[in-house]
Amino acid sequence: MKRLIIVIIALFSVLILKAQENKVNVDSLYYQAKKLYTTKSYNDALVKLNQGLLIAPDYIDIRVLRVRVSQALKHYNKASEDLSVIVNTTTPNVYRDLVLRQINLAKTSEELTSFILKTEPFYLDDVDFMLSQMETYIKLNDHDKAKSVIKHIKYKHLNQEQNYRYKLSLKRLNKNQIGVYHEVLSFMDDYPLKKSWNTSQIEYSRFVGANAIIARVSYSKRFVDDALLYELESYPVFSKKLYAFVNFCTSEKADFFQNFGTSASLFYGVTKWVEVEGGFRYFSFNDNVEALSYVVGLTSYVNRFYLNARTFIGPKTNDKFVQNYQLNVRYYLNSNIEDYIYFRIGTGISPDETTRFKQIVTDINLNSFYTILGLSRSVGRRYTIQGSVGYLSEELSESITGNQINGSIGLKCRF
């Protein structure tokens, strides 16, 4: 009996020593692999990790490190398999960032869907988990799957960063936008004209990648005359630093609209926070009047502020240039690019105000001053409402000054 007890004790001692030796070996393999990972020797690290998991399949730290190594080696399927094991055997939130990274690394829609099915039960109410899905499905051009994720996000409470990501994804997903606008320009008592001018616009925008193409129709009624102005506009993007603005316009008949016009500007980001603009505006009118203006602008982004200074020089009449100077300021209310207050102050009438530019082309010696205050605000997650009020004071002759008040309102919808 004593001999049997001695044998049993000896066997247990051997097993304990063997287990301790294995643990030492596994720990050693883990630290060796970790050192290789930090030096980017990913293949050598993977060999050590595979050896460690053969000895200790439940060693979570080794499996987590193997996920990181697999992601670095672009072995995404293997990383997905290991993550599925990890979230099933430990606290899922501890490795949440690793799961979100794996979602962003998916290379096919099928691969992403397979991974989501394995991990989604552990992140049912996680908004970032849903947003990452939507962003990756859009990146993989699976818009149907992205739209199915939207249904789960649209009624969730989103913080500022999440709302910004959601809006940005909607812009990539909903490539169409329609907007309607109306402006009323009223003349004050010191102005010889009394009846207000009304201008209505409808525009359709199509977003193709980073580019935007816009078709716009403006209807304006001034006293007994009315007319339609047709515009086609584009914002082609050439690189992260360089993009352009191009506009073509024409009207059927009107003394106050141009027969034909074309405009173009190039914008270049000199630094992360500074952008320069250079371009021209050309218009021809019914009475054989032509107008050519050149534009130079400088824009800076400071925290939530957008600061822009622009000057338009031209056309040249009687050896003098029409000049327009303006300062534009936007203050963004949050991280949503549709929510901001804007302010403009300037002299002269800008050629970009196509419905009113004819007013100053005919007499270069007349001066004007204007200011505008406006608000753009998102309503829900697809609509944006805009409104503004403005004041314009312009010389009608050397002895008469006319003052105007204008107001505008608009609504945009993405779909």
Secondary structure as GFF3:
##gff-version 3
##sequence-region A 1 415
A	DSSP	alpha_helix	2	38	.	.	.	ID=ss1
A	DSSP	alpha_helix	42	55	.	.	.	ID=ss2
A	DSSP	alpha_helix	60	72	.	.	.	ID=ss3
A	DSSP	alpha_helix	76	89	.	.	.	ID=ss4
A	DSSP	three_ten_helix	92	95	.	.	.	ID=ss5
A	DSSP	alpha_helix	96	105	.	.	.	ID=ss6
A	DSSP	alpha_helix	109	119	.	.	.	ID=ss7
A	DSSP	three_ten_helix	120	122	.	.	.	ID=ss8
A	DSSP	alpha_helix	127	139	.	.	.	ID=ss9
A	DSSP	alpha_helix	143	153	.	.	.	ID=ss10
A	DSSP	alpha_helix	160	173	.	.	.	ID=ss11
A	DSSP	beta_strand	176	187	.	.	.	ID=ss12
A	DSSP	beta_strand	197	208	.	.	.	ID=ss13
A	DSSP	beta_strand	211	222	.	.	.	ID=ss14
A	DSSP	beta_strand	225	235	.	.	.	ID=ss15
A	DSSP	beta_strand	242	251	.	.	.	ID=ss16
A	DSSP	beta_strand	260	269	.	.	.	ID=ss17
A	DSSP	beta_strand	274	284	.	.	.	ID=ss18
A	DSSP	beta_strand	290	302	.	.	.	ID=ss19
A	DSSP	beta_strand	305	317	.	.	.	ID=ss20
A	DSSP	beta_strand	320	332	.	.	.	ID=ss21
A	DSSP	beta_strand	340	347	.	.	.	ID=ss22
A	DSSP	alpha_helix	358	361	.	.	.	ID=ss23
A	DSSP	beta_strand	368	379	.	.	.	ID=ss24
A	DSSP	beta_strand	383	395	.	.	.	ID=ss25
A	DSSP	beta_strand	401	414	.	.	.	ID=ss26
###
